Amino acid sequence: MTAEEKPDYNPHDYPPMAVTVDIVALTIRDQQPHVLLIRRGEAPYKGAWALPGGFVQPDEDLADAALRELAEETHLTDGPHLEQLGTYGTPDRDPRMRVISVAYLALAAGLPEPKSGSDAAGAEWIRLADMGFGGAAEPLPLAFDHAVILADAVERARAKLEYTPIATSFLPGEFTITQLREIYEALWNEPLHAANFQRKVQSVPGFVIDCGRVTAAGGGKGGRRARLYRAGDANLLHPALLRTTPEDPSSTEA
């Protein structure tokens, strides 16, 4: 017997509740990390910046809903791989009703310029520095609790750089160690010692593979041509490339 078949069951006895999805899409543009935001075209928070997302349809899987909302609001139809970030359910997070949101994280290189659609009045790549991550003292405000979701996503991305080869997903098929280091510096928001970083990277089995070629031109005036690498087959980095922390400045030599 289903709940609806029970004689004492009345759906109106229960408060309304909805499920949404929100997407944090991060990419590197002009050597700076950016997040994809939309300008809300409808109430609540009409005109405010927000993460792409929306309500899950009754017959829809969560990940499918996230890809659909991303495509509808930004026209990014070739959406990047999504991984679930977390679930957010503070009772007053949405003024309309009780809404539980499942957030997803997307990390990818070369994502195109977005175009607004559906109920989004605009869509843009915004620098993380303008969102308060190592940049502007007054971050761009976000609707709902999206500032909390974005902060969690940035920390997830930074942590993944320590233990996984995710940094290579921001790069072309062949890249230099300098380009790889710039990804770490941009997302960690800290300078890294070039020689130590290269030594660390090359000590991790399966992280990068030497292509046996060098760049067509050297870096800078009269500079040496750099060796080219491609992503290896490692799923985890061992040893890990750990960030420097205020509590333990010696936690990394990168």
C-alpha positions as CSV (number, residue, x, y, z in Angstrom):
1,M,0.0,0.0,0.0
2,T,1.4,3.4,-1.0
3,A,1.2,6.5,1.2
4,E,-1.5,7.9,-1.0
5,E,-3.7,4.8,-0.5
6,K,-3.6,5.1,3.3
7,P,-7.0,6.4,4.5
8,D,-5.4,8.9,6.9
9,Y,-3.0,10.4,4.3
10,N,-3.7,13.9,3.1
11,P,-1.0,15.7,1.2
12,H,-2.4,19.1,2.3
13,D,-1.4,18.2,5.9
14,Y,2.3,18.7,4.9
15,P,4.0,22.0,4.2
16,P,5.0,22.6,0.5
17,M,8.6,21.9,-0.3
18,A,10.6,22.1,-3.6
19,V,14.0,21.0,-4.8
20,T,16.3,23.1,-7.0
21,V,19.8,22.7,-8.5
22,D,22.5,25.3,-8.6
23,I,25.7,25.1,-10.7
24,V,29.1,26.6,-9.9
25,A,31.0,26.6,-13.2
26,L,34.7,27.6,-12.8
27,T,37.1,28.2,-15.6
28,I,40.4,30.1,-16.3
29,R,40.2,33.2,-18.6
30,D,43.2,35.5,-19.2
31,Q,45.0,33.5,-16.5
32,Q,42.4,34.4,-13.9
33,P,39.8,32.1,-12.4
34,H,36.2,33.1,-13.3
35,V,32.8,31.9,-12.2
36,L,29.7,31.8,-14.4
37,L,26.9,34.0,-13.0
38,I,23.4,35.0,-14.3
39,R,21.5,38.2,-13.7
40,R,18.0,37.2,-12.4
41,G,15.2,38.3,-14.6
42,E,12.4,37.5,-12.2
43,A,11.5,37.9,-8.5
44,P,12.7,37.1,-6.0
45,Y,16.0,39.1,-6.2
46,K,15.2,40.4,-9.6
47,G,18.2,42.1,-11.1
48,A,20.6,40.4,-8.7
49,W,23.5,38.2,-9.6
50,A,23.1,34.5,-8.9
51,L,24.4,31.0,-9.8
52,P,22.7,29.3,-12.7
53,G,20.0,26.9,-11.6
54,G,16.3,26.4,-11.0
55,F,13.6,24.0,-10.0
56,V,13.8,20.2,-10.6
57,Q,11.0,18.9,-12.7
58,P,8.9,16.0,-11.3
59,D,10.2,13.5,-13.8
60,E,13.8,14.7,-13.9
61,D,17.1,13.4,-12.4
62,L,19.1,16.0,-10.4
63,A,22.1,16.0,-12.7
64,D,19.9,16.2,-15.8
65,A,18.1,19.2,-14.2
66,A,21.5,20.9,-13.6
67,L,22.6,20.5,-17.2
68,R,19.2,21.6,-18.5
69,E,19.2,24.8,-16.3
70,L,22.7,25.5,-17.4
71,A,21.8,25.3,-21.0
72,E,18.5,27.2,-20.7
73,E,20.0,30.1,-18.7
74,T,23.4,30.4,-20.3
75,H,23.1,28.5,-23.7
76,L,26.2,26.4,-22.7
77,T,24.8,23.3,-24.3
78,D,28.1,21.4,-24.3
79,G,28.2,21.5,-20.6
80,P,31.2,20.4,-18.6
81,H,31.3,17.4,-16.3
82,L,29.4,18.0,-13.1
83,E,30.1,16.7,-9.7
84,Q,27.8,17.1,-6.7
85,L,29.1,19.7,-4.3
86,G,26.6,19.7,-1.5
87,T,23.0,20.1,-0.3
88,Y,21.7,23.4,1.1
89,G,18.5,23.6,3.1
90,T,18.4,26.5,5.5
91,P,14.7,27.1,6.1
92,D,14.7,30.8,5.0
93,R,17.1,30.5,2.1
94,D,14.3,31.2,-0.4
95,P,11.5,33.7,0.4
96,R,8.9,31.8,-1.7
97,M,8.8,28.5,0.2
98,R,10.9,25.8,1.8
99,V,13.5,25.0,-0.9
100,I,16.3,22.4,-0.8
101,S,19.0,23.0,-3.3
102,V,21.5,20.4,-4.6
103,A,24.7,22.2,-5.8
104,Y,27.0,21.0,-8.5
105,L,30.6,22.0,-9.4
106,A,31.9,22.2,-12.9
107,L,35.6,22.7,-13.7
108,A,36.7,23.1,-17.3
109,A,38.9,25.0,-19.8
110,G,37.9,27.1,-22.7
111,L,34.3,27.4,-21.9
112,P,32.6,29.9,-24.3
113,E,30.9,33.2,-23.7
114,P,27.5,32.6,-22.3
115,K,24.2,34.0,-23.6
116,S,21.3,34.6,-21.3
117,G,18.0,32.7,-21.8
118,S,15.0,31.4,-20.0
119,D,14.4,33.5,-16.9
120,A,18.0,34.9,-16.8
121,A,18.3,38.6,-17.9
122,G,22.1,38.2,-18.4
123,A,25.0,35.8,-18.1
124,E,28.7,36.6,-17.7
125,W,32.0,35.2,-16.5
126,I,33.0,37.1,-13.4
127,R,36.5,37.0,-11.9
128,L,36.7,35.3,-8.6
129,A,38.8,38.3,-7.4
130,D,35.6,40.4,-7.8
131,M,33.7,37.9,-5.6
132,G,36.1,38.5,-2.7
133,F,38.5,35.6,-3.3
134,G,41.9,37.4,-2.9
135,G,40.6,40.5,-4.6
136,A,37.9,43.1,-4.0
137,A,37.3,44.1,-0.4
138,E,33.6,44.4,-1.3
139,P,32.6,41.3,-3.2
140,L,29.8,41.3,-5.7
141,P,26.6,40.4,-3.7
142,L,24.7,37.2,-4.7
143,A,21.1,36.2,-4.4
144,F,19.8,33.6,-1.9
145,D,22.7,31.8,-0.1
146,H,24.7,31.6,-3.3
147,A,27.7,33.3,-1.7
148,V,27.9,30.4,0.7
149,I,27.7,27.8,-2.1
150,L,30.3,29.7,-4.1
151,A,32.7,29.7,-1.2
152,D,32.2,26.0,-0.7
153,A,32.9,25.4,-4.4
154,V,36.1,27.5,-4.4
155,E,37.4,25.6,-1.4
156,R,36.5,22.3,-3.0
157,A,38.3,23.3,-6.2
158,R,41.4,24.4,-4.3
159,A,41.5,21.2,-2.3
160,K,41.1,19.1,-5.4
161,L,44.3,20.7,-6.8
162,E,46.2,19.2,-3.8
163,Y,45.1,15.6,-4.3
164,T,43.9,15.2,-7.9
165,P,45.2,16.1,-11.4
166,I,42.2,18.4,-11.9
167,A,44.4,21.3,-12.8
168,T,45.2,19.7,-16.2
169,S,41.5,20.0,-17.1
170,F,42.0,23.8,-17.4
171,L,44.7,23.4,-19.9
172,P,45.0,22.4,-23.6
173,G,46.1,18.9,-24.6
174,E,49.8,19.9,-24.4
175,F,51.1,22.4,-21.9
176,T,54.2,23.6,-20.1
177,I,54.9,23.2,-16.4
178,T,54.7,27.0,-16.2
179,Q,51.2,27.0,-17.6
180,L,50.3,24.3,-15.0
181,R,51.9,26.3,-12.2
182,E,49.8,29.4,-13.3
183,I,46.6,27.4,-12.7
184,Y,47.7,26.5,-9.2
185,E,48.7,30.1,-8.5
186,A,45.4,31.5,-9.9
187,L,43.1,29.2,-7.9
188,W,45.2,29.2,-4.7
189,N,45.8,32.9,-5.0
190,E,49.4,32.6,-3.9
191,P,52.8,32.6,-5.8
192,L,54.7,29.4,-6.1
193,H,58.4,28.8,-6.4
194,A,58.9,27.7,-10.0
195,A,61.8,25.2,-9.5
196,N,60.2,23.6,-6.4
197,F,56.9,23.3,-8.2
198,Q,58.4,21.6,-11.2
199,R,60.3,19.2,-9.0
200,K,57.1,18.4,-7.1
201,V,55.1,17.8,-10.2
202,Q,57.6,15.5,-11.8
203,S,57.9,13.5,-8.6
204,V,54.2,12.5,-8.7
205,P,53.8,9.3,-10.8
206,G,51.3,9.6,-13.6
207,F,50.6,13.4,-13.1
208,V,52.1,14.6,-16.3
209,I,53.8,12.9,-19.3
210,D,56.7,14.4,-21.2
211,C,55.5,14.7,-24.9
212,G,59.1,14.7,-26.1
213,R,58.7,18.1,-27.8
214,V,59.3,21.8,-26.9
215,T,57.4,25.0,-27.6
216,A,57.8,26.6,-31.0
217,A,59.2,29.8,-29.3
218,G,61.0,30.5,-26.1
219,G,59.5,32.5,-23.3
220,G,60.5,36.2,-23.3
221,K,63.3,37.7,-25.3
222,G,65.9,35.1,-26.1
223,G,64.3,32.7,-23.7
224,R,64.7,28.9,-23.9
225,R,61.9,26.9,-25.4
226,A,59.9,25.0,-22.8
227,R,59.2,21.3,-22.7
228,L,55.6,20.2,-23.5
229,Y,53.6,17.8,-21.3
230,R,50.2,16.1,-21.4
231,A,48.0,14.8,-18.6
232,G,48.9,11.4,-17.3
233,D,46.7,8.6,-16.1
234,A,46.9,9.3,-12.3
235,N,43.6,9.8,-10.5
236,L,45.1,10.9,-7.3
237,L,48.4,12.7,-6.6
238,H,50.8,11.0,-4.3
239,P,52.6,12.7,-2.9
240,A,50.1,15.5,-2.8
241,L,50.8,19.1,-3.7
242,L,49.8,20.8,-0.4
243,R,49.0,24.5,0.0
244,T,50.8,26.7,2.4
245,T,48.6,27.4,5.4
246,P,49.0,30.1,8.0
247,E,49.2,27.5,10.8
248,D,51.9,25.5,8.9
249,P,53.9,27.6,6.4
250,S,56.1,24.6,5.7
251,S,53.2,22.5,4.5
252,T,54.3,22.8,0.8
253,E,57.5,23.4,-1.1
254,A,55.7,24.2,-4.3
